[in-house]
Amino acid sequence: MTIKRRLFISNILMIVLPMILTTVMAFAIFFVFVNITGIDPVSYRHEYLTAVEESKSEDTKDILANYSMPYYIPVIMFILVLIIVFLTNRFLTKFISRRIMTSIDVLVNGVHEISDGNLTYRIQYGRNDEFAAVCNDFNEMALRLSDMVKQRQIDENSRKELIAGISHDLRTPLTSIKAYIEGLKKGVASTPEMQEKYLDTIQNKTEDLEYIINQLFLFSKIDIGEFPFNFETVDIGCEIEKMITGLADEYTERGLEISLKEKTQGVFVSIDTVQFRNVLQNILDNSVKYGNKNNPRAEIFCRKNNDCASVIINDNGPGVSEELLEKLFDVFYRGDTSRNNPSKGSGLGLAISSKIIKRLNGSIIAENIQGGGLSVIISLPEQKGGLDL
């Protein structure tokens, strides 16, 4: 029974019960009075009226005194009415307050559990009243709070990894630059050819630093939502084909053979083409660095999947261990866990790709291919209605 219904019934009973009980008590007192005094009410009334008629000629006060009701009867009736009203209100108040206070105690206990850090606590409330919705909202709040705390812990760990990764990846080229500069100053590079080699190395290391800083800047801007995206509706199959055609020669020179194996037509998505191209390049760069050493290749498939467009990039590399698949898109994660080879990249490329795809309202996952290789699957929501004209 809901509290609203209980209050309604209580208000009705608060009026009806005193009336019924007072009536019952009045009749009970009346019959007790008759039994005690032995007065017949009918004859008593007849004699009283006769006495009133005769009082015109006799002493009224003496005659009516013999037929008047004892004074204590109204007093008793009034006291009984007060008692009935008090007891009725007392009962109905408990009828309402006990249920309310029990429910409030359940909520208070839940609040204490959460405030003590027990974020897994959930209220078990079996009644179907107004407090049921409050308890459900409380459980939902506790769940969201628990998720927020977990996410904060993840973010804190990512922040620590970010700082550690930045420190390491910046220190490595800086150490090399410092060493080569000292070599130039001390005359270790005594010939023009050696000096040219030292200067080229310093330039390459400086470019590595610039690349890491640019990647970090891009990641931070995307992460806080301050990086501008220029959305446009494109036929994803045609767009992928254009991108692959433009990138094929560059990656062939780097030793990676890329090919478009399948493309859908007439499936439109809303993307920033420049940033999506960056995502594709980051994934292909990963295939260059960690792909098959003998005959590295990457195959791209573009398909329609329900209300989404899927872009799948498969390589023939060694893949990633199952326990590390989920970390592939984490900040500064890379297969070179010792981080001793800066040429393998900063570890920000796939993390940036993940951020970009999320900003495009899509998703990106990685799976190992049976028999060897890694598959990166990008899903983008289909834009109904085609091109915006």
C-alpha positions as CSV (number, residue, x, y, z in Angstrom):
1,M,0.0,0.0,0.0
2,T,1.4,3.4,-1.0
3,I,1.9,6.1,1.6
4,K,-0.5,8.4,-0.3
5,R,-3.2,5.8,0.1
6,R,-2.4,5.3,3.8
7,L,-2.7,9.0,4.4
8,F,-6.0,9.1,2.6
9,I,-7.4,6.2,4.6
10,S,-6.0,7.7,7.8
11,N,-7.7,11.0,7.2
12,I,-11.0,9.3,6.6
13,L,-10.7,7.0,9.6
14,M,-9.7,10.0,11.8
15,I,-13.2,11.4,11.1
16,V,-15.2,8.3,10.9
17,L,-13.8,6.2,13.8
18,P,-14.3,8.8,16.5
19,M,-17.9,9.3,15.3
20,I,-18.6,5.5,15.3
21,L,-16.9,4.8,18.6
22,T,-18.6,7.8,20.3
23,T,-22.0,6.6,19.1
24,V,-21.3,3.1,20.3
25,M,-20.0,4.4,23.7
26,A,-23.1,6.7,24.0
27,F,-25.4,3.7,23.5
28,A,-23.4,1.6,25.9
29,I,-23.5,4.3,28.6
30,F,-27.2,4.8,28.0
31,F,-28.0,1.1,28.5
32,V,-25.7,0.9,31.6
33,F,-27.5,3.9,33.0
34,V,-30.9,2.3,32.4
35,N,-29.8,-0.9,34.0
36,I,-28.3,0.8,37.0
37,T,-31.2,3.2,37.7
38,G,-34.0,0.9,36.5
39,I,-35.6,3.8,34.7
40,D,-37.7,3.0,31.6
41,P,-36.7,5.7,29.0
42,V,-40.2,5.8,27.5
43,S,-42.1,6.2,30.8
44,Y,-39.3,8.5,32.0
45,R,-39.9,10.8,29.1
46,H,-43.7,10.6,29.6
47,E,-43.4,11.5,33.3
48,Y,-41.0,14.3,32.5
49,L,-43.4,15.9,30.0
50,T,-46.3,15.5,32.5
51,A,-44.2,17.1,35.2
52,V,-43.4,20.0,32.9
53,E,-47.2,20.4,32.2
54,E,-48.1,20.3,35.9
55,S,-45.3,22.8,36.7
56,K,-47.6,25.6,35.5
57,S,-49.4,25.3,38.8
58,E,-46.9,23.9,41.1
59,D,-43.3,24.5,42.2
60,T,-41.3,23.8,39.0
61,K,-37.9,23.4,40.6
62,D,-39.0,20.7,43.0
63,I,-40.9,18.7,40.3
64,L,-38.2,18.8,37.6
65,A,-35.5,17.9,40.0
66,N,-37.0,14.5,40.3
67,Y,-36.7,13.9,36.6
68,S,-33.4,15.6,35.7
69,M,-30.4,13.5,34.3
70,P,-27.5,13.0,36.8
71,Y,-24.9,15.7,36.2
72,Y,-22.0,13.3,35.8
73,I,-23.4,11.6,32.7
74,P,-22.4,14.5,30.3
75,V,-19.0,14.8,31.9
76,I,-18.4,11.1,31.4
77,M,-19.6,11.3,27.8
78,F,-17.2,14.3,27.1
79,I,-14.2,12.5,28.7
80,L,-14.9,9.4,26.7
81,V,-15.1,11.3,23.5
82,L,-11.7,12.9,24.2
83,I,-10.2,9.5,25.0
84,I,-11.6,8.0,21.8
85,V,-10.3,10.9,19.7
86,F,-6.9,10.7,21.3
87,L,-6.6,6.9,21.0
88,T,-7.8,7.0,17.4
89,N,-5.3,9.7,16.4
90,R,-2.5,7.8,18.2
91,F,-3.3,4.6,16.4
92,L,-3.6,6.3,13.0
93,T,-0.4,8.3,13.6
94,K,1.5,5.1,14.3
95,F,-0.2,3.5,11.3
96,I,1.4,6.1,9.0
97,S,4.7,7.1,10.8
98,R,5.9,3.5,11.4
99,R,6.0,2.7,7.7
100,I,7.6,6.1,6.8
101,M,10.2,5.9,9.6
102,T,11.1,2.3,8.6
103,S,11.7,3.4,5.0
104,I,13.7,6.4,6.1
105,D,15.9,4.3,8.3
106,V,16.6,2.0,5.3
107,L,17.7,5.1,3.3
108,V,19.7,6.5,6.2
109,N,21.5,3.2,6.6
110,G,22.3,3.2,2.9
111,V,23.7,6.8,3.1
112,H,25.9,5.8,6.0
113,E,27.2,2.8,4.0
114,I,28.1,4.9,1.0
115,S,29.7,7.7,3.2
116,D,31.8,5.0,4.9
117,G,33.2,4.0,1.4
118,N,31.1,0.9,0.8
119,L,30.3,1.8,-2.8
120,T,29.1,-1.7,-3.6
121,Y,26.2,-1.4,-1.1
122,R,22.7,-1.6,-2.6
123,I,19.3,-1.1,-0.8
124,Q,17.1,-4.1,-0.9
125,Y,13.5,-2.7,-0.7
126,G,10.6,-5.0,-1.2
127,R,7.7,-2.7,-0.7
128,N,5.7,-1.1,-3.5
129,D,5.3,2.5,-2.4
130,E,6.8,6.0,-3.0
131,F,10.1,5.0,-1.3
132,A,10.6,2.2,-3.8
133,A,11.4,4.8,-6.5
134,V,13.7,6.7,-4.1
135,C,15.6,3.5,-3.3
136,N,16.0,2.7,-7.0
137,D,17.4,6.1,-7.6
138,F,19.7,5.7,-4.6
139,N,21.0,2.4,-6.1
140,E,21.5,4.1,-9.4
141,M,23.4,6.9,-7.8
142,A,25.6,4.5,-5.9
143,L,26.4,2.7,-9.1
144,R,27.3,5.9,-10.9
145,L,29.4,7.0,-8.0
146,S,31.2,3.7,-8.0
147,D,31.8,4.0,-11.7
148,M,33.1,7.6,-11.2
149,V,35.6,6.4,-8.6
150,K,36.8,3.6,-10.8
151,Q,37.2,6.0,-13.7
152,R,39.0,8.4,-11.5
153,Q,41.4,5.7,-10.5
154,I,41.9,4.7,-14.1
155,D,42.5,8.4,-15.0
156,E,45.0,8.7,-12.1
157,N,46.9,5.7,-13.3
158,S,46.9,7.0,-16.9
159,R,48.2,10.4,-15.6
160,K,51.0,8.6,-13.8
161,E,51.8,6.6,-16.9
162,L,51.6,9.7,-19.0
163,I,54.1,11.5,-16.9
164,A,56.4,8.5,-16.8
165,G,56.2,8.0,-20.5
166,I,56.8,11.7,-21.3
167,S,59.8,11.7,-19.0
168,H,61.3,8.6,-20.6
169,D,60.5,9.5,-24.2
170,L,61.8,13.0,-23.9
171,R,64.9,12.1,-21.9
172,T,66.1,9.5,-24.5
173,P,66.6,11.9,-27.5
174,L,67.7,14.7,-25.2
175,T,70.5,12.5,-23.9
176,S,71.6,11.7,-27.4
177,I,71.5,15.4,-28.4
178,K,73.6,16.3,-25.4
179,A,76.1,13.5,-26.0
180,Y,76.6,14.5,-29.7
181,I,76.9,18.2,-28.9
182,E,79.6,17.4,-26.3
183,G,81.4,15.3,-28.9
184,L,81.4,18.2,-31.3
185,K,82.7,20.6,-28.6
186,K,85.5,18.2,-27.5
187,G,86.5,17.6,-31.1
188,V,85.6,13.9,-31.2
189,A,84.2,14.6,-34.6
190,S,87.4,15.7,-36.1
191,T,86.6,15.4,-39.8
192,P,83.9,17.3,-41.8
193,E,82.2,14.0,-42.5
194,M,82.0,13.1,-38.8
195,Q,80.7,16.5,-38.0
196,E,78.1,16.3,-40.7
197,K,77.0,12.9,-39.3
198,Y,76.8,14.3,-35.7
199,L,74.7,17.2,-36.9
200,D,72.4,15.0,-38.8
201,T,71.9,12.8,-35.7
202,I,71.2,15.9,-33.6
203,Q,68.7,17.1,-36.2
204,N,66.9,13.6,-36.3
205,K,66.7,13.6,-32.5
206,T,65.4,17.1,-32.5
207,E,62.7,16.0,-35.0
208,D,61.9,13.1,-32.7
209,L,61.4,15.5,-29.8
210,E,59.2,17.8,-32.0
211,Y,57.1,14.8,-33.0
212,I,56.6,13.6,-29.4
213,I,55.6,17.1,-28.3
214,N,53.2,17.6,-31.2
215,Q,51.6,14.2,-30.5
216,L,51.3,15.1,-26.8
217,F,49.8,18.5,-27.7
218,L,47.3,16.9,-30.0
219,F,46.3,14.2,-27.5
220,S,45.8,16.8,-24.7
221,K,43.7,19.0,-26.9
222,I,41.5,16.2,-28.1
223,D,41.2,14.8,-24.5
224,I,39.9,18.1,-23.1
225,G,37.6,18.7,-26.1
226,E,39.4,21.8,-27.4
227,F,40.6,20.5,-30.7
228,P,38.3,21.6,-33.5
229,F,36.7,19.0,-35.8
230,N,35.4,19.8,-39.2
231,F,32.6,17.3,-39.8
232,E,31.4,16.5,-43.3
233,T,29.2,13.7,-44.7
234,V,31.1,11.4,-47.0
235,D,30.7,8.1,-48.8
236,I,33.0,6.1,-46.5
237,G,33.9,3.5,-49.2
238,C,34.9,6.2,-51.7
239,E,36.8,8.2,-49.0
240,I,38.8,5.1,-47.9
241,E,39.7,4.3,-51.5
242,K,41.0,7.9,-52.0
243,M,43.0,7.7,-48.8
244,I,44.6,4.3,-49.6
245,T,45.5,5.4,-53.1
246,G,47.2,8.5,-51.7
247,L,49.1,6.5,-49.0
248,A,50.1,3.4,-51.0
249,D,53.3,4.7,-52.5
250,E,54.5,6.2,-49.1
251,Y,54.0,2.9,-47.3
252,T,55.5,0.9,-50.1
253,E,58.7,2.9,-49.7
254,R,58.6,2.1,-46.0
255,G,58.2,-1.6,-46.8
256,L,54.5,-2.1,-46.1
257,E,52.2,-3.2,-48.8
258,I,48.6,-1.9,-48.3
259,S,45.6,-2.8,-50.4
260,L,41.8,-2.2,-50.3
261,K,40.2,-5.6,-50.5
262,E,36.6,-4.7,-50.1
263,K,34.6,-1.4,-50.1
264,T,31.0,-0.7,-49.6
265,Q,29.2,1.9,-51.7
266,G,26.4,4.4,-50.8
267,V,27.1,4.2,-47.1
268,F,27.5,7.8,-45.7
269,V,29.2,8.8,-42.4
270,S,29.9,12.2,-40.8
271,I,33.6,12.5,-40.1
272,D,36.5,14.9,-40.1
273,T,38.4,13.5,-43.1
274,V,41.8,14.9,-42.0
275,Q,41.6,13.4,-38.5
276,F,40.2,10.1,-39.9
277,R,43.2,10.0,-42.2
278,N,45.4,10.5,-39.2
279,V,43.7,7.5,-37.5
280,L,44.3,5.3,-40.6
281,Q,48.0,6.4,-40.7
282,N,48.5,5.7,-37.0
283,I,47.2,2.2,-37.5
284,L,49.3,1.6,-40.6
285,D,52.4,3.1,-38.8
286,N,51.8,0.5,-36.1
287,S,51.8,-2.2,-38.7
288,V,55.1,-0.9,-40.1
289,K,56.8,-1.0,-36.7
290,Y,55.4,-4.2,-35.4
291,G,54.4,-6.1,-38.6
292,N,55.8,-9.1,-40.3
293,K,59.5,-8.6,-40.9
294,N,59.7,-10.6,-44.1
295,N,56.7,-9.5,-46.1
296,P,54.7,-6.9,-44.2
297,R,51.3,-6.1,-45.6
298,A,48.0,-4.6,-44.5
299,E,44.6,-5.3,-46.0
300,I,41.7,-2.9,-45.6
301,F,38.0,-3.8,-45.7
302,C,35.1,-1.3,-45.7
303,R,31.7,-2.9,-45.0
304,K,28.2,-2.0,-43.9
305,N,27.2,-3.6,-40.6
306,N,23.6,-2.9,-39.6
307,D,23.4,0.9,-39.0
308,C,27.2,1.3,-39.0
309,A,30.1,1.4,-41.4
310,S,33.0,-0.8,-40.4
311,V,36.6,-0.1,-41.5
312,I,38.8,-3.1,-40.8
313,I,42.6,-3.0,-41.0
314,N,44.3,-6.4,-40.9
315,D,48.1,-6.9,-40.8
316,N,50.2,-10.1,-40.9
317,G,52.3,-9.3,-37.9
318,P,52.7,-11.3,-34.7
319,G,49.6,-9.8,-33.1
320,V,49.3,-8.9,-29.4
321,S,48.9,-11.2,-26.3
322,E,45.3,-11.4,-25.2
323,E,45.9,-9.8,-21.8
324,L,47.4,-6.7,-23.5
325,L,44.7,-6.2,-26.2
326,E,42.7,-3.9,-23.9
327,K,45.8,-1.8,-23.3
328,L,46.6,-1.3,-26.9
329,F,44.8,2.1,-27.0
330,D,46.1,3.3,-23.6
331,V,48.3,6.3,-23.3
332,F,52.0,5.5,-24.0
333,Y,51.4,1.8,-24.4
334,R,53.5,0.0,-27.0
335,G,54.7,-3.5,-27.7
336,D,58.2,-2.4,-26.7
337,T,57.5,-2.6,-23.0
338,S,61.1,-1.6,-22.0
339,R,60.7,1.5,-24.2
340,N,64.3,1.3,-25.2
341,N,63.7,1.9,-28.9
342,P,62.4,5.4,-29.6
343,S,62.0,4.6,-33.3
344,K,59.1,2.4,-32.4
345,G,57.1,5.5,-31.7
346,S,55.9,7.5,-28.7
347,G,53.0,5.2,-27.8
348,L,50.5,8.0,-28.3
349,G,49.4,7.1,-31.9
350,L,46.7,4.6,-31.1
351,A,45.6,6.5,-28.0
352,I,45.1,9.6,-30.2
353,S,43.3,7.4,-32.7
354,S,40.9,6.1,-30.0
355,K,40.2,9.7,-28.9
356,I,39.5,10.8,-32.5
357,I,37.1,7.9,-33.2
358,K,35.2,8.6,-30.0
359,R,34.8,12.2,-31.0
360,L,33.4,10.9,-34.3
361,N,30.8,9.0,-32.2
362,G,32.3,5.7,-33.2
363,S,34.3,2.9,-31.6
364,I,37.6,1.2,-32.2
365,I,38.8,-2.2,-31.0
366,A,41.6,-4.6,-31.7
367,E,41.4,-8.4,-32.2
368,N,44.0,-11.1,-32.9
369,I,43.6,-12.9,-36.2
370,Q,43.5,-16.6,-36.1
371,G,46.8,-17.8,-37.6
372,G,48.6,-14.6,-36.9
373,G,48.1,-10.9,-37.3
374,L,46.2,-8.0,-35.7
375,S,42.8,-6.7,-36.8
376,V,41.8,-3.1,-35.9
377,I,38.0,-2.6,-36.3
378,I,36.6,0.9,-36.6
379,S,32.8,1.4,-36.4
380,L,31.1,4.6,-37.4
381,P,27.4,5.4,-37.3
382,E,25.7,5.6,-40.7
383,Q,24.4,9.0,-41.7
384,K,20.9,8.6,-43.0
385,G,19.9,10.7,-45.9
386,G,23.2,10.7,-47.8
387,L,25.2,13.8,-48.6
388,D,24.3,17.1,-47.2
389,L,23.5,19.3,-50.2
